[in-house]
């Protein structure tokens, strides 16, 4: 059974366009390897998009419920970058550290720094409701307020 995704785009605007309808471009692609075939028509009621696969929340930017991503904080003049994904964690600042995390009942981060530093090796984090900031209290160190700078790719 061939699965097809159809995407129709139309021009939206508030201008009069002299009463003429804007052309619409449609593209159909068959899941069996068919070629895309653009066509132009003179009228379309509304732009539409049909897909047969579920939408990934990371692809839509709706990552408010996950700590996975790239985070950045600044302590004085030092930038601290924290990367979290699939249970793995990495931190770079004046030290390079790696380890893991869990995100049940808050975020628990455990790291080991290559140079033996222990300032940011064990911490508890809280993700803001909007998913844009992550506050981590390090056991033997400062509290960092990280801002989300990116999401991991699938």
Backbone as ProteinMPNN parsed JSONL, in Angstrom:
{"seq_chain_A": "XXXXXXXXXXXXXXXXXXXXXXXXXXXXXXXXXXXXXXXXXXXXXXXXXXXXXXXXXXXXXXXXXXXXXXXXXXXXXXXXXXXXXXXXXXXXXXXXXXXXXXXXXXXXXXXXXXXXXXXXXXXXXXXXXXXXXXXXXXXXXXXXXXXXXXXXXX", "coords_chain_A": {"N_chain_A": [[0.847, -1.168, 0.0], [0.709, 2.089, -0.92], [1.95, 4.958, 0.601], [1.17, 8.286, 0.854], [2.217, 11.637, 1.09], [0.887, 14.801, 1.21], [1.372, 18.117, 0.45], [0.189, 21.284, 0.488], [0.611, 24.571, -0.484], [-0.334, 27.912, -0.071], [-0.638, 31.344, -1.008], [-0.849, 33.819, 1.407], [-2.288, 36.852, 2.249], [-3.024, 40.317, 2.935], [-3.5, 42.057, 0.964], [-5.247, 43.512, -1.892], [-4.827, 42.5, -4.471], [-5.96, 43.05, -6.927], [-8.352, 41.659, -7.174], [-7.712, 39.163, -8.123], [-7.038, 35.704, -7.75], [-4.393, 34.161, -5.948], [-1.861, 32.01, -7.287], [-1.608, 28.522, -6.442], [0.71, 26.214, -5.145], [1.208, 22.805, -5.302], [2.581, 19.815, -3.971], [3.163, 16.411, -4.386], [4.362, 13.477, -2.92], [5.228, 10.174, -3.248], [5.459, 7.432, -1.03], [6.616, 5.245, -2.096], [8.807, 5.902, -3.491], [8.364, 7.63, -5.573], [8.573, 10.483, -7.793], [8.603, 13.96, -6.88], [5.955, 16.037, -7.819], [5.339, 19.059, -8.818], [2.559, 21.275, -9.235], [0.502, 23.818, -10.667], [-2.352, 25.572, -9.708], [-5.394, 27.508, -10.023], [-6.998, 28.087, -7.827], [-7.43, 27.505, -4.359], [-8.86, 26.321, -1.389], [-7.796, 26.424, 1.35], [-4.548, 26.347, 2.923], [-3.121, 23.133, 3.334], [-1.861, 20.3, 5.141], [-0.908, 16.981, 5.187], [0.032, 14.191, 6.989], [1.402, 10.947, 7.65], [2.728, 10.016, 9.795], [3.461, 10.223, 13.325], [3.975, 13.384, 14.976], [7.045, 14.587, 16.11], [7.835, 15.955, 19.25], [10.2, 17.378, 19.699], [10.905, 18.215, 17.158], [8.973, 20.091, 16.618], [9.526, 22.075, 18.336], [8.31, 21.994, 20.77], [9.412, 21.378, 23.508], [9.019, 21.529, 26.194], [8.682, 19.78, 28.289], [10.933, 18.256, 28.666], [14.295, 17.717, 29.728], [16.308, 17.29, 28.045], [18.796, 18.563, 25.962], [20.74, 21.466, 24.993], [22.339, 23.581, 27.184], [23.098, 26.775, 28.64], [24.955, 28.674, 30.945], [26.135, 31.485, 32.851], [28.728, 32.261, 34.989], [29.97, 34.792, 36.604], [32.593, 35.703, 34.657], [32.813, 33.334, 33.42], [31.68, 30.964, 31.149], [29.365, 28.34, 31.249], [28.586, 25.307, 29.892], [26.101, 22.908, 29.5], [25.185, 19.735, 28.453], [22.549, 17.602, 27.884], [21.222, 14.423, 27.289], [19.466, 11.488, 26.526], [20.042, 10.216, 28.995], [22.737, 10.731, 29.342], [25.295, 13.061, 30.278], [27.147, 16.072, 29.819], [29.548, 18.512, 30.653], [31.02, 21.615, 30.129], [33.345, 24.06, 31.016], [35.62, 25.776, 32.722], [36.558, 23.386, 33.154], [36.373, 20.003, 31.953], [33.82, 17.767, 31.905], [32.047, 14.664, 32.336], [29.251, 12.397, 32.405], [26.242, 11.234, 33.804], [22.603, 11.56, 33.983], [19.408, 11.675, 35.654], [15.918, 12.184, 35.242], [13.734, 12.07, 37.009], [11.499, 13.077, 39.45], [12.635, 15.696, 39.597], [15.865, 16.815, 38.439], [18.697, 14.879, 38.533], [22.115, 15.088, 38.535], [25.19, 13.571, 37.817], [28.587, 13.819, 37.582], [31.96, 13.353, 36.348], [34.983, 14.956, 36.413], [37.618, 15.508, 34.111], [40.027, 16.563, 35.057], [39.904, 16.101, 37.754], [38.489, 17.936, 39.252], [35.897, 18.941, 41.54], [33.853, 20.736, 41.805], [31.48, 21.028, 40.221], [30.132, 18.404, 40.145], [28.15, 16.829, 41.309], [24.768, 17.34, 41.335], [21.486, 18.841, 41.77], [18.684, 19.53, 39.828], [16.128, 21.812, 38.649], [13.614, 22.089, 36.338], [12.191, 24.796, 34.698], [8.704, 25.672, 34.369], [8.082, 26.59, 31.81], [10.027, 25.41, 30.325], [12.329, 26.693, 29.505], [14.418, 27.401, 31.192], [16.832, 25.921, 33.363], [17.593, 25.249, 36.589], [20.35, 24.498, 38.478], [21.571, 23.226, 41.451], [24.641, 22.753, 42.645], [26.257, 20.314, 44.612], [28.822, 20.711, 45.902], [29.353, 23.279, 45.078], [28.49, 26.172, 43.092], [25.213, 27.644, 42.351], [23.754, 27.217, 39.285], [22.013, 28.901, 36.733], [20.683, 27.828, 33.975], [20.097, 28.558, 30.541], [18.112, 27.399, 27.891], [19.652, 26.535, 24.9], [19.563, 24.969, 22.71], [18.186, 22.022, 21.123], [18.53, 18.47, 21.3], [19.375, 16.513, 18.412], [17.417, 14.058, 16.724]], "CA_chain_A": [[0.0, 0.0, 0.0], [1.526, 3.288, -1.031], [1.605, 6.031, 1.524], [1.499, 9.557, 0.197], [2.092, 12.858, 1.883], [0.539, 15.884, 0.314], [1.562, 19.412, 1.062], [-0.292, 22.348, -0.394], [0.951, 25.892, 0.018], [-0.996, 28.998, -0.784], [-0.192, 32.658, -0.609], [-1.766, 34.506, 2.295], [-1.944, 38.259, 2.338], [-4.163, 41.175, 3.145], [-3.62, 42.95, -0.183], [-6.385, 43.296, -2.766], [-4.368, 41.731, -5.624], [-6.844, 43.362, -8.054], [-9.417, 40.673, -7.266], [-7.212, 37.916, -8.695], [-6.592, 34.708, -6.784], [-2.99, 33.803, -6.056], [-1.661, 30.605, -7.642], [-1.267, 27.6, -5.369], [1.647, 25.175, -5.562], [1.02, 21.559, -4.572], [3.592, 18.804, -4.239], [2.844, 15.087, -3.875], [5.492, 12.556, -2.935], [4.801, 8.828, -2.901], [6.406, 6.724, -0.171], [7.224, 4.157, -2.855], [9.972, 6.401, -4.21], [7.959, 8.431, -6.719], [9.124, 11.821, -7.901], [7.733, 15.062, -6.514], [5.403, 16.625, -9.029], [4.663, 20.31, -8.53], [1.571, 21.714, -10.209], [-0.066, 25.11, -10.335], [-3.785, 25.69, -9.92], [-5.769, 28.88, -9.791], [-7.73, 28.319, -6.593], [-7.37, 26.5, -3.307], [-9.581, 26.89, -0.264], [-6.944, 26.671, 2.507], [-3.35, 25.512, 2.922], [-3.3, 21.908, 4.099], [-0.723, 19.389, 5.223], [-1.324, 15.676, 5.66], [1.175, 13.316, 7.254], [0.965, 9.656, 8.155], [3.541, 9.645, 10.936], [3.272, 11.143, 14.427], [4.882, 14.522, 15.023], [7.988, 14.56, 17.217], [7.766, 17.226, 19.965], [11.452, 18.114, 19.537], [10.906, 18.825, 15.838], [8.054, 21.212, 16.599], [9.945, 23.083, 19.298], [7.581, 21.814, 22.01], [10.259, 20.547, 24.352], [8.878, 22.086, 27.524], [8.624, 18.748, 29.311], [12.147, 17.462, 28.675], [15.533, 18.429, 30.05], [17.281, 17.019, 26.992], [19.127, 19.737, 25.165], [21.979, 22.187, 25.241], [22.053, 24.619, 28.168], [24.225, 27.683, 28.861], [24.894, 29.561, 32.112], [27.327, 32.314, 33.017], [29.111, 32.538, 36.369], [30.994, 35.825, 36.456], [33.03, 35.766, 33.26], [32.936, 31.954, 32.947], [30.509, 30.333, 30.532], [29.216, 26.935, 31.604], [27.668, 24.652, 28.966], [25.643, 21.599, 29.95], [24.468, 19.016, 27.404], [21.836, 16.456, 28.443], [20.489, 13.651, 26.298], [19.396, 10.03, 26.66], [20.68, 9.784, 30.233], [24.152, 11.135, 29.364], [25.496, 14.479, 30.573], [28.49, 16.611, 29.614], [29.652, 19.891, 31.087], [32.284, 22.28, 29.822], [33.564, 25.412, 31.531], [37.075, 25.722, 32.842], [36.798, 21.951, 33.32], [35.623, 19.141, 31.046], [33.255, 16.726, 32.752], [31.055, 13.811, 31.7], [28.574, 11.479, 33.312], [24.857, 10.923, 33.483], [21.55, 12.243, 34.718], [18.054, 11.127, 35.651], [14.962, 13.289, 35.338], [12.562, 11.673, 37.775], [11.438, 13.898, 40.66], [13.704, 16.678, 39.433], [16.998, 16.356, 37.64], [19.884, 14.525, 39.323], [23.264, 15.031, 37.63], [26.427, 13.062, 38.402], [29.659, 13.993, 36.603], [33.364, 13.193, 36.734], [35.782, 15.89, 35.618], [38.881, 14.912, 33.668], [41.159, 17.049, 35.854], [39.672, 15.796, 39.16], [37.725, 18.987, 39.909], [34.65, 18.445, 42.119], [32.925, 21.854, 42.015], [30.206, 20.756, 39.544], [30.079, 16.975, 39.832], [26.889, 16.281, 41.784], [23.817, 18.435, 41.457], [20.043, 18.644, 41.618], [18.142, 20.584, 38.986], [14.69, 22.015, 38.513], [13.259, 22.64, 35.038], [11.092, 25.76, 34.766], [7.472, 25.21, 33.727], [8.098, 26.918, 30.383], [11.07, 24.605, 29.683], [13.392, 27.534, 28.968], [15.535, 27.495, 32.127], [17.126, 24.792, 34.238], [18.393, 25.724, 37.718], [21.063, 23.371, 39.085], [22.324, 23.486, 42.681], [25.735, 21.786, 42.737], [26.505, 19.962, 46.01], [30.027, 21.376, 46.41], [29.641, 24.412, 44.213], [27.504, 27.243, 42.955], [23.938, 27.369, 41.699], [23.766, 27.724, 37.917], [20.725, 29.033, 36.051], [20.974, 27.565, 32.565], [19.095, 28.881, 29.532], [18.14, 26.424, 26.79], [20.187, 27.107, 23.66], [19.33, 24.042, 21.606], [17.632, 20.702, 21.382], [19.304, 17.414, 20.639], [18.772, 15.974, 17.196], [16.928, 12.682, 16.923]], "C_chain_A": [[0.888, 1.226, 0.0], [1.016, 4.343, -0.069], [2.027, 7.331, 0.876], [1.318, 10.698, 1.17], [1.861, 13.987, 0.909], [0.692, 17.187, 1.076], [1.111, 20.471, 0.074], [0.02, 23.683, 0.259], [0.16, 26.919, -0.754], [-0.514, 30.312, -0.234], [-1.257, 33.297, 0.252], [-1.35, 35.958, 2.335], [-3.191, 39.075, 2.508], [-4.368, 42.123, 1.978], [-4.775, 42.562, -1.082], [-6.036, 42.414, -3.949], [-5.281, 41.899, -6.826], [-7.925, 42.306, -8.256], [-8.981, 39.347, -7.832], [-6.79, 36.978, -7.58], [-5.138, 34.386, -7.04], [-2.864, 32.347, -6.462], [-1.251, 29.787, -6.427], [-0.327, 26.542, -5.923], [1.426, 23.967, -4.681], [2.121, 20.6, -4.946], [3.147, 17.5, -3.614], [4.083, 14.224, -3.983], [4.987, 11.204, -2.473], [5.875, 8.172, -2.045], [7.075, 5.578, -0.902], [8.362, 4.657, -3.72], [9.63, 7.227, -5.419], [8.57, 9.813, -6.675], [8.109, 12.841, -7.412], [7.229, 15.703, -7.788], [4.655, 17.904, -8.699], [3.668, 20.637, -9.627], [1.002, 23.04, -9.744], [-1.549, 25.085, -10.658], [-4.187, 27.116, -9.614], [-6.545, 29.11, -8.513], [-7.533, 27.157, -5.638], [-8.039, 27.092, -2.085], [-8.69, 27.277, 0.902], [-5.661, 25.877, 2.344], [-3.594, 24.28, 3.789], [-2.011, 21.122, 4.128], [-1.241, 18.079, 5.804], [-0.085, 14.821, 5.848], [0.658, 12.017, 7.839], [1.798, 9.189, 9.341], [3.322, 10.637, 12.059], [4.328, 12.247, 14.412], [5.74, 14.419, 16.272], [7.982, 15.917, 17.9], [9.052, 18.028, 19.825], [11.487, 18.826, 18.187], [10.004, 20.043, 15.78], [8.466, 22.307, 17.564], [9.215, 22.971, 20.622], [8.36, 20.86, 22.906], [10.175, 21.001, 25.797], [8.898, 21.03, 28.62], [9.886, 17.899, 29.382], [13.351, 18.32, 29.033], [16.585, 18.188, 28.984], [17.529, 18.286, 26.192], [20.474, 20.304, 25.54], [21.625, 23.403, 26.085], [23.296, 25.479, 28.383], [23.948, 28.564, 30.067], [26.183, 30.373, 32.151], [27.531, 32.561, 34.505], [30.251, 33.544, 36.31], [31.344, 35.966, 34.991], [33.144, 34.369, 32.638], [31.621, 31.458, 32.375], [30.53, 28.854, 30.88], [28.181, 26.331, 30.663], [27.38, 23.248, 29.484], [24.838, 20.972, 28.822], [23.869, 17.764, 28.035], [21.081, 15.741, 27.337], [20.61, 12.161, 26.538], [20.163, 9.511, 27.877], [22.144, 10.154, 30.37], [24.238, 12.637, 29.612], [26.952, 14.855, 30.313], [28.471, 18.072, 30.023], [31.021, 20.425, 30.693], [32.244, 23.671, 30.422], [35.075, 25.55, 31.57], [37.524, 24.28, 33.053], [35.947, 21.197, 32.303], [35.153, 17.933, 31.849], [32.208, 15.919, 31.978], [30.443, 12.873, 32.707], [27.168, 11.209, 32.859], [23.893, 11.744, 34.3], [20.287, 11.401, 34.707], [17.111, 12.312, 35.784], [13.641, 12.842, 35.947], [12.6, 12.415, 39.098], [12.534, 14.949, 40.664], [14.825, 16.058, 38.623], [18.175, 16.088, 38.585], [21.041, 14.312, 38.354], [24.476, 14.545, 38.407], [27.5, 13.086, 37.322], [31.012, 13.647, 37.212], [34.159, 14.105, 35.811], [37.144, 15.282, 35.321], [40.07, 15.336, 34.53], [40.97, 16.831, 37.355], [38.892, 16.867, 39.911], [36.396, 18.429, 40.413], [33.603, 19.542, 42.31], [31.54, 21.59, 41.415], [30.136, 19.272, 39.15], [28.791, 16.307, 40.289], [25.922, 17.432, 41.977], [22.389, 18.007, 41.281], [19.499, 19.827, 40.838], [16.631, 20.612, 38.968], [14.453, 22.702, 37.176], [12.083, 23.582, 35.219], [9.893, 25.239, 33.989], [7.455, 25.496, 32.235], [9.181, 26.171, 29.619], [12.251, 25.403, 29.174], [14.58, 27.689, 29.896], [15.619, 26.248, 33.002], [18.045, 25.316, 35.335], [19.012, 24.514, 38.4], [21.837, 23.861, 40.3], [23.369, 22.38, 42.798], [26.067, 21.572, 44.204], [27.71, 20.692, 46.592], [30.377, 22.613, 45.596], [28.5, 25.401, 44.15], [26.143, 26.72, 42.483], [24.013, 28.012, 40.331], [22.331, 27.796, 37.399], [21.031, 28.966, 34.566], [19.79, 28.006, 31.699], [19.245, 27.87, 28.401], [18.637, 27.135, 25.542], [19.98, 26.191, 22.466], [18.745, 22.74, 22.078], [18.494, 19.651, 20.731], [18.6, 16.969, 19.364], [18.423, 14.523, 17.427], [17.924, 11.689, 16.398]], "O_chain_A": [[1.748, 1.361, 0.87], [-0.185, 4.582, 0.051], [3.154, 7.444, 0.396], [0.382, 10.715, 1.97], [2.561, 14.112, -0.096], [0.206, 17.335, 2.197], [1.608, 20.534, -1.05], [-0.282, 23.89, 1.434], [0.002, 26.801, -1.969], [-0.03, 30.377, 0.896], [-2.431, 33.321, -0.117], [-0.161, 36.256, 2.445], [-4.297, 38.594, 2.258], [-5.309, 42.917, 1.989], [-5.237, 41.421, -1.048], [-6.882, 41.64, -4.396], [-5.377, 40.999, -7.66], [-8.367, 42.08, -9.382], [-9.82, 38.464, -8.01], [-6.241, 37.42, -6.571], [-4.691, 34.338, -8.186], [-3.67, 31.52, -6.034], [-0.625, 30.301, -5.5], [-0.529, 26.033, -7.026], [1.45, 24.075, -3.455], [2.555, 20.563, -6.098], [2.79, 17.47, -2.436], [4.772, 14.231, -5.003], [4.376, 11.103, -1.409], [7.067, 8.337, -2.305], [8.019, 4.988, -0.377], [8.842, 3.931, -4.591], [10.51, 7.511, -6.231], [9.035, 10.259, -5.626], [6.902, 12.623, -7.513], [7.993, 15.893, -8.735], [3.478, 17.862, -8.341], [3.889, 20.324, -10.797], [1.022, 23.345, -8.552], [-1.959, 24.641, -11.731], [-3.415, 27.862, -9.011], [-6.737, 30.266, -8.137], [-7.477, 25.994, -6.039], [-7.81, 28.26, -1.769], [-8.823, 28.391, 1.408], [-5.668, 24.833, 1.691], [-4.204, 24.376, 4.855], [-1.166, 21.261, 3.243], [-1.943, 18.085, 6.815], [0.757, 14.739, 4.954], [-0.407, 11.99, 8.456], [1.595, 8.083, 9.841], [3.021, 11.799, 11.787], [5.431, 12.06, 13.899], [5.226, 14.191, 17.367], [8.11, 16.939, 17.226], [9.0, 19.258, 19.831], [12.037, 19.922, 18.081], [10.239, 20.943, 14.974], [7.829, 23.359, 17.614], [9.465, 23.77, 21.524], [8.009, 19.688, 23.042], [11.143, 20.875, 26.547], [9.113, 21.368, 29.783], [9.903, 16.901, 30.102], [13.415, 19.499, 28.685], [17.645, 18.813, 29.011], [16.596, 18.986, 25.798], [21.241, 19.708, 26.297], [20.72, 24.163, 25.742], [24.419, 24.977, 28.319], [22.863, 29.128, 30.206], [27.192, 29.991, 31.557], [26.62, 33.014, 35.198], [31.383, 33.177, 35.996], [30.49, 36.308, 34.173], [33.523, 34.233, 31.475], [30.58, 31.522, 33.029], [31.571, 28.199, 30.815], [27.034, 26.776, 30.629], [28.288, 22.504, 29.855], [23.917, 21.593, 28.291], [24.579, 16.963, 28.643], [20.383, 16.372, 26.543], [21.706, 11.633, 26.728], [20.85, 8.492, 27.798], [22.739, 9.914, 31.42], [23.356, 13.393, 29.202], [27.866, 14.066, 30.553], [27.499, 18.785, 29.773], [32.044, 19.771, 30.897], [31.233, 24.368, 30.345], [35.733, 25.448, 30.534], [38.719, 23.993, 33.121], [34.92, 21.7, 31.849], [35.956, 17.178, 32.397], [31.563, 16.442, 31.07], [31.04, 12.583, 33.744], [26.918, 10.98, 31.675], [24.282, 12.512, 35.181], [20.116, 10.526, 33.858], [17.468, 13.33, 36.376], [12.567, 13.194, 35.458], [13.614, 12.39, 39.797], [13.278, 15.072, 41.637], [14.733, 14.913, 38.18], [18.59, 16.967, 39.34], [20.967, 13.466, 37.463], [24.764, 15.028, 39.502], [27.352, 12.456, 36.274], [31.182, 13.651, 38.431], [34.03, 14.04, 34.588], [37.745, 14.626, 36.171], [41.012, 14.565, 34.715], [41.775, 17.313, 38.153], [38.656, 16.715, 41.11], [35.825, 17.537, 39.785], [32.563, 19.294, 42.921], [30.53, 21.901, 42.046], [30.087, 18.937, 37.966], [28.383, 15.305, 39.702], [26.217, 18.387, 42.696], [22.104, 16.95, 40.718], [19.807, 20.979, 41.141], [15.952, 19.618, 39.225], [15.015, 23.763, 36.906], [11.08, 23.21, 35.829], [10.05, 24.453, 33.054], [6.875, 24.727, 31.467], [9.255, 26.279, 28.395], [13.103, 24.854, 28.476], [15.659, 28.073, 29.442], [14.612, 25.619, 33.327], [19.15, 25.777, 35.051], [18.302, 23.613, 38.848], [22.649, 24.782, 40.207], [23.033, 21.217, 43.022], [26.152, 22.535, 44.966], [27.614, 21.244, 47.689], [31.549, 22.956, 45.442], [27.653, 25.458, 45.042], [25.959, 25.525, 42.25], [24.299, 29.203, 40.212], [21.538, 26.876, 37.6], [21.563, 29.907, 33.976], [18.631, 27.844, 32.083], [20.358, 27.526, 28.002], [18.126, 28.189, 25.165], [20.201, 26.601, 21.326], [18.796, 22.396, 23.259], [19.127, 19.914, 19.708], [17.376, 17.044, 19.26], [19.058, 13.84, 18.23], [17.692, 10.482, 16.475]]}, "name": "protein", "num_of_chains": 1, "seq": "XXXXXXXXXXXXXXXXXXXXXXXXXXXXXXXXXXXXXXXXXXXXXXXXXXXXXXXXXXXXXXXXXXXXXXXXXXXXXXXXXXXXXXXXXXXXXXXXXXXXXXXXXXXXXXXXXXXXXXXXXXXXXXXXXXXXXXXXXXXXXXXXXXXXXXXXXX"}
